[in-house]
Amino acid sequence: MAAEQAEWFVVRTKPRKEDLAERSLARRGVAVFCPRVLEPVGWQDDWATVPLFPGYAFVRIDLCQEYCVVAWTPGVSGFVSFGSMPNAVQPEIVNYLMQETGDDGVIRPAARLRPGDHVRIKRGPLAGLVGIIDKRCSERGRIRVLMAFLRESAPVELPIAAVGRI
């Protein structure tokens, strides 16, 4: 395959078969990218790694040479196309997503909340209360919020998904 002719395309995967499609494509020598994201699960400090685009993956191929290789790969349902031919994705989009992923291919929650920001608790036993961010988001996706209880500030660690900026 000539590298200058290779472009990024989007393929549909079979339902909940992103992993199978990714492994199968890689075994066939196809450059594949299936970004994942951490998603909070429940109230506890539990996170699940899920596809950023469920049911889809990016492949970098020379369409004329490798269309059939990709189309007949286990786990792949077909190419995304608008009309009769698959449409290439702008490489800047894929490059941006690749830059946002860690070495493990997972996009971590962004620490957009900063110390001093006022937040409202969205869920859990403290839902509806207002606090102030004390410390940035940790690697585990938690932040420390100062809550005012009876004129005293008490720090509380919460999942970042449980708070929203006011």
C-alpha positions as CSV (number, residue, x, y, z in Angstrom):
1,M,0.0,0.0,0.0
2,A,1.3,3.4,-0.9
3,A,1.2,5.6,2.2
4,E,0.4,8.7,0.3
5,Q,-2.8,7.0,-1.0
6,A,-4.0,5.8,2.4
7,E,-6.9,7.7,3.9
8,W,-9.0,7.4,7.0
9,F,-12.4,6.0,6.6
10,V,-15.2,5.0,9.1
11,V,-16.5,1.5,9.3
12,R,-19.6,0.3,11.1
13,T,-19.0,-2.6,13.5
14,K,-21.6,-5.2,14.4
15,P,-23.4,-4.3,17.6
16,R,-21.0,-4.4,20.6
17,K,-18.3,-5.9,18.5
18,E,-15.8,-3.0,18.3
19,D,-13.1,-5.1,20.1
20,L,-13.5,-8.0,17.7
21,A,-13.4,-5.7,14.6
22,E,-10.3,-3.9,16.0
23,R,-8.4,-7.1,16.6
24,S,-9.4,-8.7,13.3
25,L,-8.5,-5.6,11.3
26,A,-5.1,-5.4,13.1
27,R,-4.4,-9.0,12.3
28,R,-5.0,-8.3,8.7
29,G,-2.5,-5.5,8.8
30,V,-5.0,-2.7,8.6
31,A,-4.3,0.5,10.6
32,V,-7.3,0.8,12.9
33,F,-8.3,3.3,15.6
34,C,-11.2,2.8,18.0
35,P,-10.9,5.5,20.6
36,R,-12.3,4.8,24.1
37,V,-13.4,7.0,26.9
38,L,-13.8,6.5,30.7
39,E,-17.4,6.7,31.7
40,P,-18.6,6.9,35.3
41,V,-20.7,4.0,36.5
42,G,-23.0,4.5,39.5
43,W,-22.3,6.6,42.5
44,Q,-19.2,4.8,43.6
45,D,-15.7,5.5,42.2
46,D,-16.3,3.0,39.3
47,W,-15.4,3.8,35.7
48,A,-16.0,1.7,32.6
49,T,-13.9,1.9,29.4
50,V,-16.4,2.2,26.5
51,P,-16.0,3.2,22.8
52,L,-16.2,6.9,22.2
53,F,-18.3,6.1,19.1
54,P,-20.2,2.9,19.8
55,G,-20.5,0.8,16.7
56,Y,-17.8,2.6,14.7
57,A,-14.1,2.4,14.1
58,F,-11.6,4.4,11.9
59,V,-9.4,2.5,9.4
60,R,-6.5,4.0,7.4
61,I,-6.4,2.2,4.0
62,D,-5.9,2.6,0.3
63,L,-9.6,2.2,-0.6
64,C,-9.0,0.7,-4.1
65,Q,-6.6,-1.9,-2.7
66,E,-8.1,-2.8,0.7
67,Y,-11.8,-2.3,0.4
68,C,-12.6,-6.0,0.4
69,V,-10.1,-6.8,3.1
70,V,-11.9,-4.4,5.5
71,A,-15.5,-5.1,4.3
72,W,-15.1,-8.9,4.9
73,T,-13.4,-8.6,8.3
74,P,-15.2,-10.4,11.2
75,G,-16.9,-7.8,13.4
76,V,-17.2,-5.2,10.5
77,S,-20.6,-4.5,9.2
78,G,-19.6,-2.1,6.4
79,F,-18.3,1.3,5.4
80,V,-20.0,4.5,6.3
81,S,-20.8,6.2,3.1
82,F,-22.9,9.1,1.7
83,G,-23.8,7.8,-1.7
84,S,-22.3,4.8,-3.4
85,M,-18.7,5.3,-2.2
86,P,-17.2,5.5,1.3
87,N,-16.2,9.0,2.3
88,A,-12.7,9.7,3.6
89,V,-12.5,11.4,7.0
90,Q,-10.3,14.6,7.3
91,P,-7.0,13.4,8.8
92,E,-7.0,16.3,11.3
93,I,-10.1,14.8,13.0
94,V,-8.4,11.5,13.6
95,N,-5.1,13.1,14.6
96,Y,-6.9,15.2,17.2
97,L,-8.6,12.2,18.7
98,M,-5.3,10.3,18.7
99,Q,-3.6,13.2,20.5
100,E,-6.4,13.2,23.2
101,T,-5.9,9.5,23.9
102,G,-3.4,8.1,26.4
103,D,-0.9,5.3,25.6
104,D,-3.7,2.9,26.4
105,G,-6.1,4.4,23.8
106,V,-8.4,5.9,26.4
107,I,-9.5,9.5,26.6
108,R,-9.5,10.6,30.2
109,P,-12.0,13.1,31.6
110,A,-10.7,16.6,31.2
111,A,-10.1,18.6,34.3
112,R,-12.1,21.6,33.2
113,L,-13.0,22.5,36.8
114,R,-10.4,24.5,38.6
115,P,-9.8,25.3,42.3
116,G,-12.1,28.1,43.4
117,D,-14.9,27.2,40.9
118,H,-18.4,27.1,42.4
119,V,-20.2,23.8,41.6
120,R,-23.6,22.2,42.3
121,I,-23.7,18.5,43.3
122,K,-25.8,16.8,40.6
123,R,-26.3,13.4,42.2
124,G,-25.9,11.3,45.3
125,P,-26.8,12.1,48.9
126,L,-25.5,15.7,48.5
127,A,-27.5,16.5,45.4
128,G,-28.5,20.1,45.1
129,L,-25.9,21.5,47.5
130,V,-23.3,24.0,46.4
131,G,-19.5,23.8,47.1
132,I,-16.2,25.2,45.9
133,I,-13.5,23.1,44.2
134,D,-10.6,22.6,46.5
135,K,-8.3,20.4,44.3
136,R,-8.1,19.5,40.7
137,C,-9.4,16.2,39.2
138,S,-7.2,13.3,40.2
139,E,-6.2,10.6,37.8
140,R,-9.1,8.5,39.2
141,G,-11.6,11.1,38.1
142,R,-12.3,12.6,41.5
143,I,-12.3,16.1,42.8
144,R,-12.3,17.6,46.3
145,V,-15.1,20.0,47.0
146,L,-15.4,22.2,50.1
147,M,-18.9,22.0,51.4
148,A,-20.2,24.6,54.0
149,F,-21.8,22.7,56.9
150,L,-22.8,24.8,59.9
151,R,-20.3,27.5,59.2
152,E,-17.5,25.0,58.8
153,S,-15.9,24.0,55.5
154,A,-15.7,20.2,55.2
155,P,-13.8,18.7,52.2
156,V,-15.7,15.9,50.4
157,E,-14.2,13.8,47.5
158,L,-16.7,13.2,44.7
159,P,-16.6,11.7,41.2
160,I,-16.2,14.5,38.7
161,A,-19.4,13.4,37.0
162,A,-21.3,14.2,40.1
163,V,-20.7,17.9,40.0
164,G,-21.5,20.7,37.5
165,R,-20.3,24.3,37.3
166,I,-22.7,26.9,38.4
